[in-house]
């Protein structure tokens, strides 16, 4: 059995949670391989509406093993709250596994993230203030705390004391904030460690055994290709790689095992956070599209912030599919566009008196203007359609035009927020 990766083609917020939830019914394992609680996956199913931030999107299936891999930024407090919220609604994930090699977000990471965004003011990066950038900085400075450290008290105290050494100089001098007590943080982290202890294990060996036994494994990415720190709209990126190429590292699987890569993109564009966004709409057009988007409008699952919205960007999405290595695409929220007579698609960018179709680096992207073509709309409800041939002809033309522009086959089309509102394109 091969491994499937579900990843974002754009800026995040593409609808990966729904696609993962839909596919998870045929999976044995669903694995988060990077990121932390800085982004959420919204899922609507027979149990209700959920916004998952730490947990993999397979938690609603009793047979699925849900794994937080070694590449994850583990927010133990957030995870405990999320598990309790599910329990309060009658859902208890039966199989949850947390890598003993994952690293832990500390309270000081969130404090620094918030303080730095406030210091930057108008120049801030649009961080969710979840501690992600300070966390990954510590990881690569080699002063992070692994999950396994949580259960060796003396080692944990030493790691936290070392972690705070520089921060306790920066906090009062750069941010006018009080220093952090290593003992207090050690006790707090230890307390929350007890809640996750039953789930901690060697997930890498477990997944290798699953692979050798031909079990079905799905790797769930967070955010999207354009938030990758190497290939995205740097510096308006996240601090881990949301690319399928990193999934083998963050999950602990061999790279050759991933043979199916599903890149998710919306039928229009959305973005939470700062940075260049070429097709962005403003004013009434943006308000209408935002209000119609998704189950309850286009608002961030983690932050609640209004998402920036725009028309479909074929330049950015083709690039995103390319660097993800997408073998197929899931197109979400097609139903949202059913109110339009004509639907613009950005097929190119105008930049310095030239027309380009290659996605440029951020320094040039900030000056780019969209070049649109218009497709006819369908002006009818498509939320009850389940077969591709039953879609209105103009809806199929829109899908097929996108397919040609992004040079990747579209396999799944979401026509509503519910799990079953999926059309499989032959």
N, C-alpha and C positions, 0 to 999 in steps of 0.2 A: 504494500500500500504506500502510495506517495504522500507527500505533505503539501497542503494547500496554505497559501498565505493570503490574507485579506488586508489590503493596505489602501491608503488614500492617495489619489492622483493629484490632489490640489493642496489647499491651505488647511486641511482638516475640516471637520463638520460635514463630511460627504454622505454620511449615512451608513458608515461601516458597521455600527452596532446592529442595525436591522439585518444587514446581509449576513453577518456572523451568526446572529440568532437564527436566521432562516436555514443556514447551512449546517448549523450545529446538530440538528436532529439526526444527521447521518455521520456524525463524528464521534470518536471515542475520547478525544482530548481537544480542549481549546486552550491555547497558550498565549498569555500576554508576554511580549518579549522586550518591551522598552517603555520608557516614560513612566509617569506616576499618576497622581490624582489631578493633574493639571488640565486634563481634558476628559470629557464624559461621552459615553455612548448611550443614546436614548433608545429605549426598546419599548414597543407596545405589543403586548400579547394577551393571552386569555387571563393572565393574572393581574393585568393593569398596565400602567405606564411607569417605567423605571428609568432613572438616569444612573448608570454605573460609572464609577470613577476609577476604582482599583480592580474590581472583580472582572474576570473574563466574561464575555457575553454568552457563554454556554451554561450559566448557572441555573437556568430555568428548566434544564433537562436532567432528570434524575440519573441517567446513565452516563453523563459526560463527566470526565475528570477535568477540572479547571485548574490551570497551572499559572502561577506567577513565577516567571523564569528569572535567571540570574541577572538579566539585563534590566530588570524593573527597578524603579525608584519606589521603594516600599514605604508608604505612609501607614504605619501601624495603627495610629489613632483613627485615621479615615477609614481604614479597612475594617476595624472593629465596629465603627458606627454603621458602615454599610451592611455588614453581616447582621447587625441588630435590626436595622431597618427592614431587611428582607424577612428576618424571623418574625418581626411584628406584623408582617403582612402574610404570614403563613408559609413562607418559603425558606427552607433550610438546605443550602447546597450540600449534597451528600458526599461529594468528592472534591475537596479543595486541597491543593498542594502548593507550598511556598518554598522556593529554592533557598537552601541554607547559604548560598553564595550571593543572593541578592543583597543590595545595600539599603540602608534605612535612612529615610528623611528624618532629621532631628528638628525639634521646635526652633532651634536657632537658624536653620535654613529658611524657614518661612519668615522669621523675623527679619533676616537680612534681605530677602527677596522684596518684602513690603517696603523696607527702609530705602532700598536702592531705587525702586520705582518712584517713590516719593521724592527722593533727591533729584532724580532726572527730570521730574516735572513734565514739561511739554515734550521733552525728548525721550520719554519712556518707550519701552518696547512693547507695551501691551501685555505684560506678563499676567498670568492668572494669580500670581503671588502665592504659589503653592510650594515654593522652596526649590524648584527644579534646577535653576541655574547654579545656585550655591551648592546644591547637592552634587551635581555632576562635576563642579569645580573641585570639590573635596575628593570625589572618587578618583580623579586623575592626578590630584596632589598626593594621593595615597594616604589620606587621613580619614577616610570614610569608615563607617561601621557596618560590618556584614551581619546578616541575620544570625549566623552561627555565634557571633560575638555576644549576642544578647543573653546567652545562657551560660556564659563564663564571667561571673561578676567582676572579678579582679581585672580581667582583660578588658571588659566593657568600660570600667572606670578609667583605665589607662587610655583607651582609645578616645573616650569623650574628653578627657583632660587635654590630650594632645590636639584634638579637633578644635577646642575652644581657645587654645593659646593665642593664636593670632586674632581671632574674632574678638576676644576680650580687650584687645588693644584698639581694634577698629570701631567697635560699637560706641564707646563714649566719645572717641575723637572725631570720627567721620559722620556719625549719625546722632550723637547726643542721646544715646540709649544706654541703659544700665548694663553692666557686665553680667554674664550668665554664670550661675553656680554649677560647677561640674557635678557635685554630689546630688543636687536637686534634679538635674537632667538625667543622671544615671538612674536615680530612683524612679523617675517618671517613665523612662524608656523601659526599665525592667518590669514595671507594672503592666504596661501594654504588651510586653513580650509574652506574658502568661496567657493572654487571649489567643495568640497565634501559635503557641507552642504545639498544639495537636496537629497542625497542618504542615510543619516544617520538615523537609526531607531533602534527599539528593534527587532533585527533579531531573537533572541531566541523565543520570543512569536510568531513571524511570522511563524517560522518553526514548532513550536508545533501545531499551528493552521493548517498548511499545512498537518502535519502528521495525525492529527485528521480527516482531510477531505480527507484522502487517496490520497494525491498528491504524485507524483513520485519525490524522492529526491536523488541526487547523491552527495556524499562527495568526493572532489578531494584532494588527498594528494600531498605533495611536497617532493622531494628527495625519499629516499628508506629506507628499514628496517635496512640496515647496517650502516646508518647514524644516527640511534637512539642513544641518549646519554646513555641509560641504556643497550640496547641490541646489539648495533652496535660496530664498530671498534674504540672504545674510545681510545685516545682523538680525533681521526680524524672524528668527528661526527658533526652534526649540533647542534643547541641549543634548538630545540623543538622536540617533538616526532612525527615522520612521520608514526606512526603505526595506524592501523584502530582502535585499542583499545583506542587511544586518540581522535579519530574523534568525538565521542559523546561529549567529553568535549569541544573541540575546536569549534564545531558547535553549541553546546547548545541543543543537543538532548539526549533522554534517551538511554542508552547503548543497551537495548533489541530491539531497533528499527532497528539496523543494522543487517540484516540477510544475506546479500550478499556481499562478499568481493572479489574483483577481484584484484589479485596481478599481476603486469605487469613486464615482464622480456624480455630482448632481446634474440635472438637465439645465440648470442655470448655475451661477457661481455664488458662493458665500464665503465669508471670511470673518473670523473673530481675531482681533488683535491688530497691531499696527503693521505698516509696510505697504509697498506699492501694490495696487489692485486695479489693473488696467481697465476692466469693464465695469467698474463700480458705478452704481446708480445713486442719485441723490433726490431729495424732494419727494413729491407725491408718487412718482413711479417706484421709488425705493420702498416707500411706506406700504404701498399696495402689495408688492411682491413679498415683502417681509411678513406682512400680516397673513398672507395666504400660505406661506411656506410651512411645511411640516404639519404636525398634529396641532400645535398651538403657536404657530409663527416661528420665525427665525430668531431664536435667542439661544445663547450659549448654554449647554447642559451643565457646565461647571460654574460659570460666572453669572449666568442670567443676563449678560450684556446683549443688546441688540446686535445681531450679526450684520456685517456689511454685505450688501447683496449687489449682484450685477448679472449681465447676460452671460451665456455660456462662452467660455474662453477656450477656443480650440488650440491656440498656440500654447498656452500654459498646460492644458490637459494632455496634448500630444507629448509634450516634454515630460510631464509627470509620469505618463504611461511608459515612456521610453526608459527613464532612469529607474522605475520600479521593475522593469523587465516584464511588464504585464502580458500574460497569455490571453487574458480576456478582461472585459469591463462589466461592472454592474452600474447601470444608470439609474439613479434614484430621483424621486420627486417629479417624474414626468407629468403627473396629474396636476401639479401646482400651476402649470402653464396653460391650463385649459381655458382660462379667461381671456386669452389674447387673440386678436385678429391676425397679427403678424408677430413673429418672434425673431429678434436679432441674434446672430451668432458672430462672434469675433473670429474671423478667419486669418487675420494678419495684424501686424502693428505698423503704424507709421512712426518712423524714428529718423530724425535728421534728414528729412526730404527723401528718405528711402522707405520702401515697404518690405518688411521682413516677416518671415514665418518661423524663424528660430527664436526660442525663448532666450532673451539676453540676460546678462548679470544685472544685479540690482542698480549699479551706477547708471546703466542705460535704461533699465526698465522704468525708472522713475520719470523718464521723459517720454515714454511711449504712449501713443494714442491708439485706440482700437479701430480697426477697419472692419466694418460690419457688412454682412449680407443678411437679407431677411427671408425667412421661411414662412409659409402660410400656417396659421394656427388651425385648431380643430373645433374649438368653441363647443365642446360637449363633454359630459362627465365620462371619464374612463376608469373610475375607481373600481367598477365591478367586472372589468374585463380580465380574463385569465389566459387568453390565447393570443399570440402575436397577430395572427391574421384577422382577429376581430377588432384590433385597434383601427381608428379612422385612418384613411390613406395618408392624410397630411401628417398625422402623428408618426406613422411609419416612415414617411419621407424625412421628417425631422431626425428620427433615430438613425436612419441610414446615412444621412448627411453628416451627422456627428461621427458615426463609425468611420466614414471615409476620411474625414478631416484628422481624426486622432490616430488613424492607421492601426487600429486594434479592434477586434471583433467585440461587439456588445452581446453578452450572454443573458444577463438578467436585467429586467426593467421593473422598477418599483412604481406602482400606480396608486399608492396610498400608504398610510403609516402602519397598518396592521401587518402582522407576520405573513398572512396568506395573500396579501395584495402584491403578488409578484407575477410577472409574465416572463416565461423562459423563451428566449428568441431561438428559433431553430437554426 
